[in-house]
Amino acid sequence: MPEMKRTTATLLGDLVGSRTTADRPALHERLVAVLDEGNEVLGPTVPLRITVGDEYQGCFDDVGSALHAALWLRVALLPACDQRHGIGWGEVGVLAESPRVEDGPGWWAARDAIEAAAEGAARPGLRHLRTAYRRAEGAAGPDPAAVNAALVCRDHLLGSLGERSLRLLRGVLAGRSQVELAREEGVSPSAVSQRVRHDGLAALLAADDLLRGVR
């Protein structure tokens, strides 16, 4: 029997440019591993799972958690492959359990959002845009204009990072100390601290903390 509808944060994701990847099976295996880890770390209410090809989805209690998940997932795969995410807020219902099939305004909003992210990235000056948020019609929730303004800036900063800065960001998001990261990189802790400040990592982390509080 289908579950009652509930209002939730829905997340749709797909890989960017995966068709040109030389070893697609290896990329798929890596994506599966990242989603499995994400299910342990991010605590989705409906687990992240691949639906078809390179597309995946999951649900979260609130928009802030879904926004953080979108960042965490991108950082986990970059620079090998980038991802695009659409986040929706609205009612979701379960049509069937095995296999699980969900439907409703929350998912339609997420679909609109991921399409908006793709369209936005084609505009001059927004080539780094990878994430967008939509609220289902009639739903009470976070203001899309405010959230998307923050996402434009967050994605621009993230898309501008080099490989070392991405590694450091991944480490900090995992809760590792700058001393540990410096040892792995073969540099001094002060060099890591300078990169965190000057490459915009501190701004990205501050934005992530604020966006995680969005309800």
C-alpha positions as CSV (number, residue, x, y, z in Angstrom):
1,M,0.0,0.0,0.0
2,P,1.5,3.4,-1.0
3,E,2.7,5.7,1.8
4,M,0.9,8.9,2.6
5,K,2.4,12.0,1.0
6,R,4.9,13.9,2.9
7,T,6.8,17.2,2.3
8,T,10.5,16.6,1.8
9,A,13.7,17.9,0.1
10,T,14.3,15.9,-3.0
11,L,17.7,15.7,-4.8
12,L,18.3,14.7,-8.4
13,G,21.9,14.4,-9.6
14,D,23.7,13.4,-12.8
15,L,27.2,13.3,-14.1
16,V,28.4,16.0,-16.4
17,G,30.2,14.9,-19.5
18,S,30.3,11.3,-18.6
19,R,29.6,10.2,-22.2
20,T,33.1,11.3,-23.1
21,T,34.8,9.3,-20.3
22,A,37.1,6.6,-21.6
23,D,36.3,4.1,-18.8
24,R,32.6,4.4,-18.0
25,P,32.5,1.2,-16.0
26,A,35.2,2.5,-13.6
27,L,33.3,5.9,-13.4
28,H,30.1,4.1,-12.6
29,E,31.8,2.0,-9.9
30,R,33.3,5.1,-8.4
31,L,29.8,6.8,-8.4
32,V,28.3,3.8,-6.6
33,A,31.0,4.0,-4.0
34,V,30.5,7.7,-3.4
35,L,26.7,7.3,-3.1
36,D,27.2,4.4,-0.6
37,E,29.5,6.6,1.5
38,G,27.1,9.5,1.2
39,N,24.3,7.3,2.6
40,E,26.5,6.7,5.7
41,V,27.7,10.3,6.1
42,L,24.8,12.5,4.9
43,G,21.9,10.7,6.5
44,P,19.2,10.9,3.8
45,T,15.7,9.9,4.7
46,V,15.5,8.0,1.4
47,P,18.9,6.6,0.4
48,L,20.8,7.9,-2.5
49,R,20.6,5.5,-5.4
50,I,21.2,5.3,-9.1
51,T,17.9,5.3,-11.1
52,V,19.1,5.1,-14.7
53,G,22.4,5.6,-16.4
54,D,24.3,8.3,-14.6
55,E,21.3,9.8,-12.8
56,Y,20.7,9.3,-9.1
57,Q,18.3,10.6,-6.4
58,G,17.6,10.7,-2.7
59,C,15.5,12.5,-0.1
60,F,16.4,14.6,2.9
61,D,14.5,16.1,5.9
62,D,15.1,19.7,4.9
63,V,16.5,21.8,2.1
64,G,19.7,22.6,4.1
65,S,20.6,19.0,4.3
66,A,20.1,18.5,0.6
67,L,22.2,21.6,-0.2
68,H,25.0,20.2,1.9
69,A,24.7,16.8,0.2
70,A,25.0,18.4,-3.2
71,L,28.3,20.0,-2.2
72,W,29.6,16.9,-0.5
73,L,28.9,14.7,-3.5
74,R,30.5,17.1,-6.0
75,V,33.7,17.4,-3.9
76,A,33.8,13.6,-3.5
77,L,34.1,13.1,-7.3
78,L,35.9,16.2,-8.4
79,P,38.2,16.6,-10.4
80,A,37.7,13.3,-12.1
81,C,34.1,14.1,-12.9
82,D,31.6,16.8,-12.1
83,Q,27.9,16.5,-11.2
84,R,24.8,18.6,-11.6
85,H,22.1,18.7,-8.9
86,G,18.5,19.8,-8.7
87,I,16.9,20.2,-5.3
88,G,13.2,20.4,-4.9
89,W,10.9,21.1,-1.9
90,G,7.3,19.7,-1.9
91,E,5.1,16.8,-1.4
92,V,6.3,13.3,-2.4
93,G,4.3,10.1,-2.5
94,V,5.4,6.5,-3.0
95,L,3.7,4.7,-5.9
96,A,5.3,1.3,-5.3
97,E,7.9,-0.1,-2.9
98,S,9.6,-2.9,-4.9
99,P,11.3,-1.3,-6.8
100,R,10.6,2.0,-5.0
101,V,8.9,4.5,-7.2
102,E,8.2,8.0,-6.0
103,D,6.2,10.8,-7.6
104,G,4.8,14.2,-6.7
105,P,5.4,17.9,-6.8
106,G,8.7,17.6,-4.8
107,W,10.2,15.5,-7.6
108,W,8.8,17.7,-10.3
109,A,10.4,20.7,-8.6
110,A,13.7,18.8,-8.5
111,R,13.5,18.0,-12.2
112,D,12.8,21.7,-13.0
113,A,15.8,22.6,-10.8
114,I,18.3,20.3,-12.5
115,E,17.1,21.5,-15.9
116,A,17.5,25.1,-14.7
117,A,21.1,24.4,-13.6
118,A,21.9,23.0,-17.0
119,E,20.4,25.9,-18.8
120,G,22.1,28.4,-16.5
121,A,25.5,26.9,-17.1
122,A,25.1,27.7,-20.8
123,R,24.9,31.4,-20.1
124,P,28.0,33.6,-20.3
125,G,29.6,34.0,-16.9
126,L,27.8,31.1,-15.3
127,R,29.7,28.2,-16.7
128,H,30.5,26.8,-13.2
129,L,26.8,26.6,-12.2
130,R,25.9,23.1,-11.2
131,T,23.1,23.4,-8.6
132,A,19.7,24.9,-8.5
133,Y,16.7,24.8,-6.2
134,R,12.9,25.0,-6.8
135,R,10.0,25.0,-4.5
136,A,6.8,23.2,-5.6
137,E,3.8,25.5,-6.3
138,G,1.8,26.1,-3.1
139,A,4.5,24.7,-0.8
140,A,5.8,26.7,2.1
141,G,9.5,26.6,2.3
142,P,12.8,28.4,1.7
143,D,12.8,31.3,-0.8
144,P,14.2,30.0,-4.2
145,A,15.6,33.4,-5.1
146,A,17.7,33.6,-1.9
147,V,18.9,30.0,-2.1
148,N,19.8,30.2,-5.8
149,A,21.7,33.4,-5.3
150,A,23.9,31.6,-2.7
151,L,24.3,28.6,-5.0
152,V,25.5,30.7,-8.0
153,C,28.3,32.1,-5.8
154,R,29.1,28.7,-4.2
155,D,29.3,26.9,-7.5
156,H,31.5,29.6,-9.0
157,L,34.0,29.3,-6.1
158,L,34.0,25.5,-6.3
159,G,34.4,25.4,-10.0
160,S,37.4,27.7,-9.8
161,L,39.5,25.5,-7.5
162,G,42.6,23.5,-8.5
163,E,43.2,19.9,-7.6
164,R,45.2,20.6,-4.4
165,S,42.5,22.9,-3.1
166,L,39.8,20.3,-3.9
167,R,41.7,17.7,-1.9
168,L,42.0,20.1,1.0
169,L,38.3,21.0,0.9
170,R,37.5,17.3,0.8
171,G,39.6,16.7,3.8
172,V,38.1,19.6,5.8
173,L,34.6,18.5,5.0
174,A,35.6,15.1,6.3
175,G,36.6,16.7,9.6
176,R,40.3,16.3,9.2
177,S,42.7,18.8,10.7
178,Q,45.0,21.1,8.7
179,V,48.0,19.5,10.3
180,E,46.9,16.1,8.9
181,L,46.3,17.5,5.5
182,A,49.6,19.4,5.5
183,R,51.4,16.2,6.2
184,E,49.7,14.4,3.3
185,E,50.4,17.3,0.9
186,G,54.0,17.6,2.0
187,V,53.7,21.2,3.0
188,S,53.6,23.2,6.2
189,P,50.3,23.7,8.1
190,S,50.7,27.5,7.5
191,A,50.8,26.8,3.8
192,V,47.5,24.9,4.1
193,S,46.0,27.7,6.2
194,Q,47.0,30.3,3.6
195,R,45.4,28.2,0.8
196,V,42.2,27.8,2.8
197,R,42.0,31.6,3.2
198,H,43.2,32.7,-0.3
199,D,41.6,30.1,-2.5
200,G,38.1,30.8,-1.1
201,L,37.9,27.5,0.9
202,A,37.0,29.4,4.0
203,A,34.2,31.2,2.2
204,L,32.9,27.9,0.8
205,L,32.9,26.3,4.2
206,A,31.2,29.3,5.8
207,A,28.5,29.3,3.0
208,D,28.0,25.6,3.6
209,D,27.5,26.1,7.3
210,L,24.9,28.8,6.6
211,L,23.1,26.9,3.9
212,R,22.9,23.8,6.1
213,G,20.7,25.9,8.4
214,V,18.1,26.6,5.7
215,R,14.7,25.2,6.7
